């Protein structure tokens, strides 16, 4: 360790447990809030914009599943240090969740794909906002 290096912070088991509990609570909260937002907005728009509203709701559901699967894969990667399964599951998720918006673009107006992506990335946006708000405290 050189003189210019900042001192390392010690991280107790209690702090680790508290952070892990906060992470799991945030994961659940983001999933529930995302599904609630896409359900309310999707159902409100369903009468006038049938395919885009369905695409939004499907995108939100796929986004939550993808976020939870990505987080679980990251947790497993930390536990086992096995990169192969992490990479395989990433490619699998990209393939599966990449097909769905194309189906909505083909079945309805092409721009319904944008509604899917709005729902798909909502959990990521809510997670980033929630973590940012927590860090400012």
C-alpha positions in Angstrom: 0.0 0.0 0.0 1.5 3.4 -1.0 1.1 6.6 0.8 -1.2 8.1 -1.8 -3.7 5.2 -1.5 -6.8 6.1 0.6 -7.3 4.0 3.7 -9.4 0.9 3.1 -12.8 0.8 4.9 -13.6 -2.2 7.0 -16.8 -3.9 6.3 -18.4 -5.7 9.2 -20.7 -8.8 9.0 -23.5 -6.7 10.4 -23.1 -4.1 7.6 -22.9 -6.8 5.0 -26.1 -8.5 6.3 -27.9 -5.1 6.4 -26.8 -4.3 2.8 -27.9 -7.8 1.6 -31.3 -7.4 3.3 -31.7 -3.9 1.7 -30.7 -5.4 -1.7 -33.4 -8.1 -1.5 -36.0 -5.6 -0.3 -35.1 -3.3 -3.2 -35.4 -6.1 -5.6 -38.9 -7.0 -4.5 -40.0 -3.4 -4.4 -38.8 -2.7 -7.9 -40.5 -5.8 -9.3 -43.8 -4.9 -7.6 -43.7 -1.2 -8.6 -42.8 -2.0 -12.2 -45.6 -4.5 -12.6 -48.1 -2.1 -10.9 -47.1 0.8 -13.2 -47.3 -1.2 -16.5 -50.6 -2.8 -15.4 -52.2 0.6 -14.6 -50.9 2.4 -17.7 -51.5 -0.6 -19.9 -55.1 -1.1 -18.8 -55.8 2.6 -19.1 -54.6 2.6 -22.7 -56.0 -0.8 -23.7 -59.2 0.6 -25.2 -57.5 3.0 -27.6 -54.1 1.4 -28.2 -54.7 -2.3 -28.1 -51.3 -3.7 -29.3 -49.1 -1.0 -27.8 -50.8 -1.4 -24.4 -50.3 -5.2 -24.5 -46.7 -4.6 -25.6 -46.2 -2.3 -22.6 -47.6 -4.9 -20.2 -45.6 -7.8 -21.8 -42.5 -5.6 -21.8 -42.9 -4.9 -18.1 -43.4 -8.5 -17.2 -40.4 -9.5 -19.4 -38.4 -6.7 -17.9 -39.1 -7.9 -14.3 -38.3 -11.5 -15.2 -35.1 -10.4 -17.0 -34.0 -8.1 -14.1 -34.6 -10.8 -11.5 -32.9 -13.5 -13.6 -29.9 -11.2 -14.2 -29.6 -10.4 -10.5 -29.8 -14.1 -9.6 -27.2 -14.9 -12.2 -24.9 -12.2 -10.7 -25.5 -13.6 -7.2 -24.6 -17.1 -8.5 -21.5 -15.7 -10.3 -20.3 -14.2 -7.0 -21.0 -17.5 -5.1 -19.4 -19.9 -7.6 -17.1 -17.7 -9.8 -18.3 -19.8 -12.8 -18.6 -17.5 -15.8 -19.9 -20.0 -18.3 -23.4 -20.3 -16.9 -23.6 -16.6 -16.5 -22.7 -15.9 -20.1 -25.0 -18.7 -21.4 -28.0 -17.4 -19.4 -27.2 -13.8 -20.7 -27.3 -15.0 -24.3 -30.5 -17.0 -23.6 -32.2 -13.9 -22.1 -31.2 -11.7 -25.0 -32.6 -14.2 -27.5 -35.9 -14.8 -25.7 -36.6 -11.2 -24.7 -35.4 -9.9 -28.1 -38.0 -12.0 -30.0 -41.0 -10.6 -28.1 -40.9 -7.0 -29.3 -40.5 -8.1 -32.9 -43.7 -10.1 -32.5 -45.5 -7.0 -31.3 -44.1 -5.0 -34.2 -45.3 -7.6 -36.7 -48.8 -8.1 -35.2 -49.6 -4.4 -34.5 -48.2 -1.1 -35.5 -44.4 -1.2 -35.8 -44.1 1.5 -33.1 -45.6 -0.8 -30.5 -42.1 -2.2 -30.1 -41.2 1.1 -28.4 -44.0 0.5 -25.8 -42.5 -3.0 -25.1 -39.0 -1.5 -24.5 -40.5 1.2 -22.3 -42.0 -1.5 -20.1 -38.9 -3.7 -20.4 -36.5 -1.1 -19.1 -38.8 0.3 -16.5 -37.5 -2.1 -13.7 -33.9 -1.0 -14.6 -34.8 2.7 -14.4 -36.7 2.2 -11.1 -33.8 0.3 -9.6 -31.3 3.0 -10.6 -33.5 5.7 -9.2 -34.0 3.8 -6.0 -30.3 3.1 -5.5 -29.4 6.7 -6.3 -32.0 7.9 -3.8 -30.7 5.6 -1.1 -27.1 6.7 -1.7 -28.0 10.4 -1.3 -29.4 9.7 2.2 
